[in-house]
Amino acid sequence: MFRQWVRLPLLAALVLSPGLAQFRVNVNLVRVVTTVRNQAGELVGELKKEDFQVFDNGAPQEVAVFERHSDQPLSVALLVDISGSTAKDLKYETDSATRFLKVLLGEGNLNDTVALFGFNWQVTQYHSFTHSFLSLTTALKALHGEAGTSLYDAIYLAARTLEDREGRKVLVVVTDGGDTTSSKSLQQALAAVQLADAVIYPVVVVPITNDAGRNIGGENALKFMADGTGGRTFLPTLGAQLDRAFSDIMSELRTQYLLGFYPRNVPLTKERFHRLEVRVARPDLRVSARNGYYGEAEGESGAFDSRISVAPQAKRK
């Protein structure tokens, strides 16, 4: 079994080095994974290229690449919260995750791969990207709960492993929503996911359904990241609802559109973060897509974090 211990202080030092401080982007083709639902919340998978409009910093763009029910290979980073607060529920979570992996790897593209991360006070990569269901389930069984929750660090590090992957890139995060020990911030975690062109699906397990006993702040932070990347947040209880959350993620991954465009006549700002908006002609449909990407900027003033704009744009109704 592959296990990689990630030492965050060392990684932080590497990130601050001149070579890694640059934005790792390719603006020749901007890819936007898009999900469309109707007013009843049902997935809509039969739209055509001409049904979509894409805007880059407000400027309309021509959709040059269009795939319906995209079968481009998936690279899924599965992140499981193994902090002390989740220890009693961990078996139920890993059982549901196992059923999710069985469907994902059994019915999809043969090039679909999954990497497994666990996080408590530190982040551990328990398995590198693989198509092997058996090796992943073996790694899942090795998870056990300990104190501390480095949620943002886990998202940041997993996103970095996705950067150079081909095809569609996804983070599925199974957690109770809290963060207590991260060195990275919410904004840095979201920026890393955006730089990787990835979509995040938080599965926030809420055994306590009333607000008084839940980490509402953590839930809101994860929803913030999901909205910014075109993903969706799930708030299941254990058991059937958790299985349904994984099933819904699977359905969404199999019903996504892939839109691609070459930026033309885009008004530049001092930020490298370009605002994206995807619209559809029908007013009864709702679009989920990432709200931006990192590209050309008017200037280079300011530190890395000060040039990152992470506020999620409202979804078109």
C-alpha positions in Angstrom: 0.0 0.0 0.0 1.3 3.4 -0.9 1.6 5.9 1.9 3.0 9.4 1.7 3.4 11.5 4.8 3.1 15.2 3.9 5.1 17.5 6.1 3.4 20.9 5.9 6.2 23.1 7.2 8.5 21.8 4.5 5.9 22.2 1.8 5.3 25.8 3.0 8.9 26.5 2.5 8.8 25.1 -1.0 5.8 27.1 -1.9 7.6 30.3 -1.0 10.5 29.5 -3.2 10.7 31.7 -6.4 10.2 28.7 -8.8 7.0 27.6 -7.2 5.6 31.1 -6.6 4.6 31.5 -10.2 1.1 30.9 -11.4 0.9 27.5 -13.1 -1.7 28.2 -15.8 -2.3 27.5 -19.4 -4.6 30.0 -21.0 -4.4 28.6 -24.5 -7.6 26.7 -23.9 -9.8 27.4 -20.9 -11.9 24.4 -19.9 -15.1 24.8 -17.9 -16.9 21.7 -16.5 -20.6 22.6 -16.3 -23.7 21.0 -14.7 -27.2 22.0 -15.5 -30.4 21.4 -13.5 -34.0 22.2 -14.0 -36.2 23.9 -11.4 -37.0 20.5 -9.8 -33.3 19.9 -9.3 -33.1 17.2 -11.9 -30.0 17.0 -14.1 -30.4 18.2 -17.7 -28.0 16.4 -20.0 -29.3 17.0 -23.5 -28.4 20.6 -24.3 -26.5 21.6 -27.4 -23.4 23.8 -27.8 -25.5 26.7 -29.0 -27.5 26.6 -25.8 -24.5 27.9 -23.8 -22.9 31.3 -23.5 -19.6 31.9 -21.8 -18.2 35.2 -20.6 -14.6 36.0 -19.5 -14.4 39.2 -17.5 -17.7 40.1 -19.0 -16.6 39.6 -22.6 -18.5 36.9 -24.6 -16.4 34.0 -25.8 -16.9 31.4 -28.6 -17.3 27.9 -27.3 -14.6 26.0 -29.3 -14.8 22.7 -27.4 -18.1 21.0 -26.4 -18.8 17.6 -25.0 -22.1 16.4 -23.7 -21.9 13.6 -21.0 -18.2 14.1 -21.1 -16.3 10.8 -20.9 -12.9 12.4 -20.4 -11.1 10.5 -17.7 -11.7 11.5 -14.1 -9.0 12.0 -11.5 -10.8 12.0 -8.2 -9.0 12.9 -4.9 -11.0 11.4 -2.1 -10.4 13.1 1.2 -11.6 11.5 4.4 -11.7 13.3 7.7 -10.0 11.0 10.2 -10.0 13.5 13.1 -11.1 12.5 16.6 -14.5 14.0 16.1 -15.3 11.6 13.3 -13.8 8.4 14.8 -17.2 6.9 15.8 -18.7 7.4 12.4 -15.6 6.5 10.3 -16.7 2.9 9.5 -20.0 4.1 8.1 -18.3 6.8 6.0 -15.7 4.4 4.6 -18.4 1.8 3.8 -20.3 4.4 1.8 -17.1 5.6 0.1 -16.3 2.0 -0.8 -19.7 1.6 -2.6 -19.0 4.9 -4.4 -15.6 3.7 -5.6 -17.0 0.4 -6.8 -19.5 2.2 -9.1 -17.0 4.9 -10.2 -14.2 2.4 -11.1 -16.5 -0.3 -12.3 -18.8 1.5 -14.7 -16.8 4.5 -16.0 -13.8 5.2 -18.2 -11.0 2.6 -17.7 -8.7 5.6 -17.3 -10.6 6.9 -14.3 -8.4 7.0 -11.2 -8.7 7.8 -7.5 -6.2 8.9 -4.9 -7.0 8.5 -1.2 -6.1 11.1 1.5 -6.8 11.1 5.2 -6.5 14.2 7.4 -6.5 14.9 11.1 -3.8 17.1 12.5 -1.7 16.2 9.5 -2.4 15.1 5.9 -1.6 11.6 4.7 -1.8 10.4 1.2 -2.8 6.7 1.7 -2.8 5.9 -2.0 -1.7 7.5 -5.2 -3.9 7.7 -8.2 -5.0 4.3 -9.3 -7.8 2.4 -11.0 -7.5 -0.5 -8.6 -10.6 -0.8 -6.5 -9.0 -3.5 -4.3 -6.0 -1.5 -3.3 -8.1 1.6 -2.5 -10.5 -0.4 -0.3 -7.6 -1.9 1.5 -6.3 1.6 2.1 -9.7 2.8 3.3 -9.8 0.0 5.9 -6.6 1.3 7.4 -8.0 4.7 8.3 -8.5 5.4 12.0 -9.5 8.6 13.8 -7.1 10.9 15.8 -7.2 14.4 17.1 -7.1 17.6 15.1 -8.6 18.6 11.7 -6.4 20.1 9.0 -9.2 20.4 6.4 -7.9 23.4 4.4 -4.4 21.9 4.3 -5.8 18.6 2.9 -7.8 20.4 0.2 -4.7 22.5 -0.7 -2.4 19.5 -0.9 -4.8 17.3 -2.8 -5.4 20.1 -5.3 -1.7 20.3 -5.9 -1.6 16.6 -6.8 -4.3 17.2 -9.3 -2.7 20.1 -11.2 -0.8 18.0 -13.8 -3.6 15.3 -14.3 -5.3 15.1 -17.6 -9.1 15.2 -18.1 -11.6 16.2 -15.4 -10.4 16.7 -11.9 -12.5 16.3 -8.8 -12.1 16.5 -5.0 -14.6 14.7 -2.9 -14.3 15.7 0.8 -16.0 13.6 3.5 -15.9 15.5 6.8 -18.0 16.9 9.6 -17.0 20.4 8.5 -14.6 21.7 11.1 -11.1 22.9 10.7 -8.8 23.3 13.8 -5.2 22.8 12.8 -4.6 24.0 9.2 -1.7 26.2 8.3 -3.4 27.1 5.0 -6.5 29.4 4.9 -9.8 29.0 3.3 -8.8 31.4 0.5 -5.5 29.5 -0.1 -7.3 26.2 -0.3 -9.9 27.5 -2.8 -7.1 29.2 -4.9 -5.3 25.8 -5.1 -8.5 24.1 -6.4 -9.0 26.9 -8.9 -5.4 26.6 -10.1 -5.9 22.9 -10.6 -9.1 23.5 -12.6 -10.8 21.1 -10.3 -14.3 20.8 -8.9 -14.9 20.2 -5.2 -17.8 18.2 -3.7 -18.0 18.4 0.1 -19.9 15.7 1.8 -20.6 17.1 5.3 -21.8 14.3 7.5 -24.2 15.8 10.0 -25.4 13.3 12.6 -26.8 16.3 14.6 -29.5 18.0 12.5 -30.2 21.0 14.7 -28.0 24.1 14.2 -27.1 24.3 17.8 -24.9 21.2 17.7 -23.4 21.6 14.2 -20.4 23.5 12.8 -22.3 25.9 10.6 -19.3 28.0 9.9 -17.4 25.0 8.6 -20.4 24.0 6.4 -20.6 27.5 5.0 -16.9 27.5 4.2 -17.2 24.3 2.3 -20.2 25.5 0.4 -18.2 28.7 -0.5 -15.5 26.5 -2.1 -18.0 24.3 -3.8 -19.9 27.2 -5.3 -16.6 28.8 -6.5 -15.6 25.7 -8.4 -18.9 24.6 -9.8 -19.4 21.8 -7.3 -22.2 21.0 -4.9 -22.4 20.6 -1.2 -24.2 17.6 0.5 -25.3 17.5 4.1 -26.3 13.9 4.7 -26.8 11.9 7.9 -25.2 8.5 8.2 -26.7 5.6 6.3 -29.0 5.9 3.4 -28.6 9.7 3.0 -24.8 9.3 2.9 -25.1 6.6 0.2 -27.5 8.9 -1.7 -25.0 11.8 -1.6 -22.3 9.6 -3.2 -24.9 8.4 -5.8 -25.8 12.0 -6.6 -22.1 12.9 -7.1 -21.8 9.9 -9.5 -24.8 11.0 -11.5 -23.5 14.5 -11.8 -20.1 13.4 -12.9 -21.8 11.3 -15.7 -24.0 14.2 -16.8 -21.5 17.0 -17.0 -20.8 19.2 -20.0 -17.3 20.2 -21.0 -17.0 23.7 -22.5 -13.7 25.0 -23.8 -12.8 28.4 -25.2 -9.7 30.3 -26.4 -9.8 33.8 -24.7 -10.4 36.6 -27.1 -10.8 40.3 -26.5 -10.8 39.9 -22.8 -10.6 43.1 -20.7 -7.6 42.6 -18.3 -7.5 43.8 -14.7 -4.7 43.9 -12.2 -5.8 40.5 -11.0 -4.8 37.2 -12.6 -8.2 35.8 -11.6 -10.5 36.1 -14.6 -14.3 36.1 -13.8 -16.2 33.4 -15.7 -19.9 33.2 -16.2 -21.8 30.4 -18.0 -25.3 31.0 -19.1 -28.0 28.9 -20.8 -30.8 30.4 -23.0 -33.6 28.7 -21.0 -34.5 30.8 -17.9 -35.9 27.7 -16.1 -32.4 26.1 -15.9 -29.7 26.6 -13.3 -26.0 26.4 -14.2 -23.2 25.3 -12.0 -19.7 26.1 -13.2 -16.5 27.4 -11.7 -16.5 31.2 -11.3 -13.0 31.9 -12.7 -9.5 30.9 -13.7 -6.0 32.3 -13.5 -4.8 34.0 -16.7 -3.3 37.2 -17.9 -3.2 40.3 -15.7 -2.7 44.0 -16.4 0.1 44.2 -13.8 2.0 42.1 -11.3 1.8 44.3 -8.2 1.0 42.8 -4.8 1.7 39.5 -3.1 0.3 36.2 -4.3 -2.7 36.1 -2.0 -3.7 39.7 -2.5 -4.2 39.1 -6.2 -6.6 36.2 -5.6 -10.3 37.0 -5.8 -12.3 34.1 -4.4 -15.9 35.5 -3.9 -18.2 33.0 -5.7 -20.5 34.5 -8.2 -24.2 34.0 -8.0 -25.6 31.1 -10.0 -28.0 32.1 -12.8 -31.6 31.0 -12.1 
